[in-house]
Amino acid sequence: MSRRAMYGKMAAVFLGCSIGGPLIMYYVTPSEGELFKRFSPDLQKRNLEMRPEREKNYKDFAGKMIEYSKSDKPIWAAEEDARRKVREEIMSRESAERKVREERAAEMRAEIQAAKAR
């Protein structure tokens, strides 16, 4: 067998795999609408009901990924920083609420002592 024949066969196999494979996948794979029509009516109803929630979750996820990609840190480190930031906000909010409660309690004690003194 000559080299030209061997290279010709190799080129034919390469083209068959690189072009034919994706074409077969495109032909065999159903579109989103066709797939949805194959669902049972209950699944279609549930899918339509949960669509806004899934879209919201995806937008949140995509937003987080965009935010994390702006950082030079790895994603897991950026996520940990975001979690730490949320924890710090919660702690500061709780401490502010605690201070307000303590001030109210002190004011009420002062009013009670003033009422007793009268």
BELKA-V520547 format. One record per run of one state. SS is the DSSP state (hx for helix, st for strand, lp for the rest). FROM is the first residue (numbers start at 1). TO is the last residue. If there is no record, write none. Layout:
# BELKA-V520547
SS;FROM;TO
SS;FROM;TO
This chain:
# BELKA-V520547
lp;1;2
hx;3;28
lp;29;31
hx;32;38
lp;39;40
hx;41;69
lp;70;74
hx;75;117
lp;118;118
